[in-house]
């Protein structure tokens, strides 16, 4: 990497948790200046404006989450274990896998009415996450782990929605009891489809 590329990457990495915690609208360039120790002029050398930086940071946060999920699931070969690992990644939303919380939740809620480009990025990641769950279950059915009659596409949607809802409830109430209920019941539902 050139010095300029290193600086650009540093700006992204230090800005990522700020945007994820405060949101795009509430994050000021002064927040980024403080985190990076760069002047506004230096920031604008690497990013035309706050919106360009925000779009790059949204991508970075979403990719970071995807990489952490892939790394965790990659530790397991069995489809049931992979599904349980996915659930467990989100079991403590007060200590999330990405600083500031789930970027799909955070950016998605903010962008649904205000920022079409970010909404599309989040929507693609929602679809990608659900497809990951579908693929895991399909593989489990093929390998004889799960009931072949399982309506797994519907379950993948339900599982994803319950987890994201649990993240929202926990982050807002600062209590993990509802997420524990969601995790326990999802695992029970998976167990009922296990051969």
C-alpha positions as a Markdown table, in Angstrom:
| # | Residue | x | y | z |
|---|---|---|---|---|
| 1 | Unk | 0.0 | 0.0 | 0.0 |
| 2 | Unk | 1.1 | 3.5 | -0.7 |
| 3 | Unk | 1.1 | 6.1 | 2.1 |
| 4 | Unk | -2.1 | 7.6 | 0.6 |
| 5 | Unk | -3.8 | 4.2 | 0.6 |
| 6 | Unk | -2.7 | 3.5 | 4.2 |
| 7 | Unk | -4.1 | 6.9 | 5.3 |
| 8 | Unk | -7.4 | 6.2 | 3.4 |
| 9 | Unk | -7.7 | 2.8 | 5.1 |
| 10 | Unk | -6.9 | 4.3 | 8.5 |
| 11 | Unk | -9.7 | 6.9 | 8.0 |
| 12 | Unk | -12.2 | 4.1 | 7.1 |
| 13 | Unk | -11.2 | 1.9 | 10.0 |
| 14 | Unk | -11.4 | 4.7 | 12.6 |
| 15 | Unk | -14.6 | 6.1 | 11.1 |
| 16 | Unk | -16.4 | 2.8 | 11.0 |
| 17 | Unk | -17.3 | 2.4 | 14.6 |
| 18 | Unk | -18.3 | 6.1 | 14.8 |
| 19 | Unk | -20.8 | 5.9 | 11.9 |
| 20 | Unk | -22.0 | 2.5 | 13.2 |
| 21 | Unk | -22.8 | 3.9 | 16.6 |
| 22 | Unk | -23.9 | 7.4 | 15.8 |
| 23 | Unk | -25.4 | 6.9 | 12.4 |
| 24 | Unk | -24.6 | 8.7 | 9.2 |
| 25 | Unk | -26.7 | 11.8 | 9.9 |
| 26 | Unk | -25.4 | 12.3 | 13.4 |
| 27 | Unk | -21.7 | 11.8 | 12.6 |
| 28 | Unk | -19.9 | 15.0 | 11.9 |
| 29 | Unk | -16.7 | 15.5 | 10.1 |
| 30 | Unk | -15.3 | 16.9 | 13.4 |
| 31 | Unk | -15.9 | 13.4 | 14.9 |
| 32 | Unk | -13.8 | 11.9 | 12.1 |
| 33 | Unk | -11.2 | 14.6 | 12.5 |
| 34 | Unk | -10.9 | 13.8 | 16.2 |
| 35 | Unk | -10.7 | 10.0 | 15.6 |
| 36 | Unk | -8.1 | 10.2 | 12.8 |
| 37 | Unk | -6.2 | 13.3 | 14.1 |
| 38 | Unk | -6.4 | 14.7 | 10.5 |
| 39 | Unk | -7.6 | 18.1 | 9.3 |
| 40 | Unk | -10.8 | 18.5 | 7.3 |
| 41 | Unk | -8.6 | 19.3 | 4.3 |
| 42 | Unk | -6.7 | 16.0 | 4.7 |
| 43 | Unk | -9.9 | 14.0 | 4.9 |
| 44 | Unk | -11.2 | 15.7 | 1.7 |
| 45 | Unk | -8.0 | 14.6 | -0.1 |
| 46 | Unk | -9.2 | 11.0 | 0.4 |
| 47 | Unk | -13.0 | 11.4 | 0.3 |
| 48 | Unk | -14.9 | 14.0 | -1.7 |
| 49 | Unk | -17.5 | 14.6 | 1.0 |
| 50 | Unk | -19.1 | 13.0 | 4.1 |
| 51 | Unk | -21.5 | 11.0 | 2.0 |
| 52 | Unk | -18.7 | 9.4 | 0.0 |
| 53 | Unk | -16.9 | 8.5 | 3.3 |
| 54 | Unk | -20.2 | 7.2 | 4.8 |
| 55 | Unk | -20.9 | 4.9 | 1.8 |
| 56 | Unk | -17.4 | 3.5 | 2.0 |
| 57 | Unk | -17.7 | 3.0 | 5.8 |
| 58 | Unk | -21.1 | 1.3 | 5.4 |
| 59 | Unk | -19.4 | -1.2 | 3.0 |
| 60 | Unk | -16.5 | -1.7 | 5.4 |
| 61 | Unk | -18.8 | -2.4 | 8.4 |
| 62 | Unk | -21.0 | -4.8 | 6.4 |
| 63 | Unk | -17.9 | -6.6 | 5.1 |
| 64 | Unk | -16.4 | -6.8 | 8.5 |
| 65 | Unk | -19.6 | -8.4 | 9.8 |
| 66 | Unk | -19.6 | -10.9 | 6.9 |
| 67 | Unk | -16.0 | -11.8 | 7.5 |
| 68 | Unk | -16.6 | -12.4 | 11.2 |
| 69 | Unk | -19.6 | -14.6 | 10.5 |
| 70 | Unk | -17.7 | -16.6 | 7.9 |
| 71 | Unk | -14.8 | -17.1 | 10.2 |
| 72 | Unk | -17.0 | -18.3 | 13.0 |
| 73 | Unk | -19.1 | -20.6 | 10.8 |
| 74 | Unk | -15.9 | -21.9 | 9.1 |
| 75 | Unk | -14.9 | -23.5 | 12.4 |
| 76 | Unk | -17.7 | -26.1 | 11.9 |
| 77 | Unk | -18.5 | -28.7 | 9.3 |
| 78 | Unk | -21.9 | -29.9 | 10.5 |
| 79 | Unk | -24.9 | -27.8 | 9.3 |
| 80 | Unk | -26.5 | -27.8 | 12.8 |
| 81 | Unk | -23.4 | -26.6 | 14.4 |
| 82 | Unk | -23.1 | -23.8 | 11.8 |
| 83 | Unk | -26.7 | -22.7 | 12.5 |
| 84 | Unk | -26.0 | -22.7 | 16.3 |
| 85 | Unk | -22.8 | -20.8 | 15.8 |
| 86 | Unk | -24.7 | -18.2 | 13.7 |
| 87 | Unk | -27.2 | -17.8 | 16.6 |
| 88 | Unk | -24.4 | -17.6 | 19.2 |
| 89 | Unk | -22.7 | -14.8 | 17.3 |
| 90 | Unk | -25.6 | -12.6 | 18.1 |
| 91 | Unk | -26.5 | -13.9 | 21.5 |
| 92 | Unk | -25.1 | -10.9 | 23.3 |
| 93 | Unk | -26.0 | -7.8 | 21.3 |
| 94 | Unk | -24.5 | -5.6 | 24.0 |
| 95 | Unk | -21.1 | -7.1 | 23.0 |
| 96 | Unk | -21.6 | -7.4 | 19.2 |
| 97 | Unk | -19.2 | -8.8 | 16.7 |
| 98 | Unk | -18.9 | -5.3 | 15.1 |
| 99 | Unk | -18.3 | -2.3 | 17.3 |
| 100 | Unk | -21.5 | -0.3 | 17.6 |
| 101 | Unk | -23.9 | -3.1 | 16.9 |
| 102 | Unk | -25.2 | -4.8 | 13.9 |
| 103 | Unk | -24.5 | -2.6 | 10.9 |
| 104 | Unk | -27.4 | -4.1 | 8.9 |
| 105 | Unk | -29.8 | -3.0 | 11.7 |
| 106 | Unk | -28.1 | 0.4 | 12.4 |
| 107 | Unk | -27.7 | 1.6 | 8.8 |
| 108 | Unk | -30.9 | -0.1 | 7.6 |
| 109 | Unk | -33.1 | 1.7 | 10.1 |
| 110 | Unk | -31.5 | 5.0 | 9.4 |
| 111 | Unk | -31.4 | 4.6 | 5.6 |
| 112 | Unk | -34.8 | 3.1 | 4.8 |
| 113 | Unk | -36.4 | 6.5 | 4.2 |
| 114 | Unk | -33.4 | 8.8 | 3.8 |
| 115 | Unk | -30.6 | 7.2 | 1.8 |
| 116 | Unk | -31.5 | 4.9 | -1.0 |
| 117 | Unk | -27.9 | 3.9 | -1.8 |
| 118 | Unk | -27.3 | 2.7 | 1.7 |
| 119 | Unk | -30.7 | 1.0 | 1.9 |
| 120 | Unk | -29.8 | -1.0 | -1.2 |
| 121 | Unk | -26.4 | -2.0 | 0.3 |
| 122 | Unk | -28.2 | -3.2 | 3.5 |
| 123 | Unk | -30.9 | -5.0 | 1.5 |
| 124 | Unk | -28.2 | -6.9 | -0.4 |
| 125 | Unk | -26.6 | -8.0 | 2.9 |
| 126 | Unk | -29.9 | -9.0 | 4.3 |
| 127 | Unk | -30.5 | -11.2 | 1.3 |
| 128 | Unk | -27.0 | -12.5 | 1.5 |
| 129 | Unk | -27.4 | -13.4 | 5.2 |
| 130 | Unk | -30.7 | -15.2 | 4.5 |
| 131 | Unk | -29.2 | -17.0 | 1.6 |
| 132 | Unk | -26.3 | -18.2 | 3.8 |
| 133 | Unk | -28.8 | -19.7 | 6.2 |
| 134 | Unk | -30.7 | -21.4 | 3.3 |
| 135 | Unk | -27.5 | -22.8 | 1.9 |
| 136 | Unk | -26.4 | -24.2 | 5.3 |
| 137 | Unk | -29.8 | -25.9 | 5.8 |
| 138 | Unk | -29.9 | -27.2 | 2.3 |
| 139 | Unk | -26.4 | -28.7 | 2.8 |
| 140 | Unk | -27.7 | -30.3 | 6.0 |
| 141 | Unk | -30.6 | -31.8 | 4.2 |
| 142 | Unk | -28.3 | -33.2 | 1.5 |
| 143 | Unk | -26.0 | -34.7 | 4.1 |
| 144 | Unk | -28.9 | -36.2 | 6.1 |
| 145 | Unk | -28.6 | -33.9 | 9.1 |
| 146 | Unk | -32.0 | -32.3 | 8.7 |
| 147 | Unk | -35.5 | -33.5 | 7.8 |
| 148 | Unk | -35.9 | -33.3 | 4.0 |
| 149 | Unk | -39.5 | -32.0 | 4.4 |
| 150 | Unk | -38.3 | -28.9 | 6.4 |
| 151 | Unk | -39.6 | -25.7 | 4.9 |
| 152 | Unk | -36.1 | -24.3 | 5.3 |
| 153 | Unk | -36.5 | -21.2 | 3.2 |
| 154 | Unk | -39.3 | -19.9 | 5.5 |
| 155 | Unk | -37.3 | -20.9 | 8.5 |
| 156 | Unk | -34.2 | -19.0 | 7.3 |
| 157 | Unk | -36.4 | -15.8 | 7.0 |
| 158 | Unk | -37.9 | -16.4 | 10.5 |
| 159 | Unk | -34.5 | -17.1 | 12.0 |
| 160 | Unk | -32.9 | -14.0 | 10.5 |
| 161 | Unk | -35.9 | -11.8 | 11.5 |
| 162 | Unk | -35.9 | -13.1 | 15.1 |
| 163 | Unk | -32.2 | -12.5 | 15.5 |
| 164 | Unk | -32.3 | -9.0 | 14.1 |
| 165 | Unk | -35.4 | -8.3 | 16.2 |
| 166 | Unk | -33.7 | -9.6 | 19.3 |
| 167 | Unk | -30.7 | -7.4 | 18.5 |
| 168 | Unk | -33.0 | -4.3 | 18.4 |
| 169 | Unk | -34.8 | -5.2 | 21.6 |
| 170 | Unk | -31.6 | -5.9 | 23.5 |
| 171 | Unk | -29.8 | -2.8 | 22.3 |
| 172 | Unk | -32.7 | -0.6 | 23.2 |
| 173 | Unk | -33.6 | -2.2 | 26.6 |
| 174 | Unk | -30.0 | -3.0 | 27.6 |
| 175 | Unk | -31.3 | -6.4 | 28.7 |
| 176 | Unk | -30.4 | -9.7 | 27.1 |
| 177 | Unk | -33.3 | -11.8 | 28.5 |
| 178 | Unk | -35.4 | -11.6 | 25.3 |
| 179 | Unk | -32.4 | -12.6 | 23.1 |
| 180 | Unk | -31.9 | -15.6 | 25.4 |
| 181 | Unk | -35.5 | -16.6 | 24.7 |
| 182 | Unk | -35.0 | -16.2 | 21.0 |
| 183 | Unk | -31.8 | -18.2 | 20.9 |
| 184 | Unk | -33.2 | -21.0 | 23.0 |
| 185 | Unk | -36.3 | -21.3 | 20.8 |
| 186 | Unk | -34.4 | -21.1 | 17.5 |
| 187 | Unk | -32.1 | -23.9 | 18.7 |
| 188 | Unk | -35.2 | -25.9 | 19.8 |
| 189 | Unk | -36.8 | -25.5 | 16.3 |
| 190 | Unk | -33.5 | -26.6 | 14.6 |
| 191 | Unk | -33.4 | -29.6 | 17.0 |
| 192 | Unk | -36.9 | -30.6 | 16.0 |
| 193 | Unk | -35.7 | -30.8 | 12.3 |
| 194 | Unk | -32.6 | -32.7 | 13.1 |
| 195 | Unk | -32.5 | -36.4 | 12.2 |
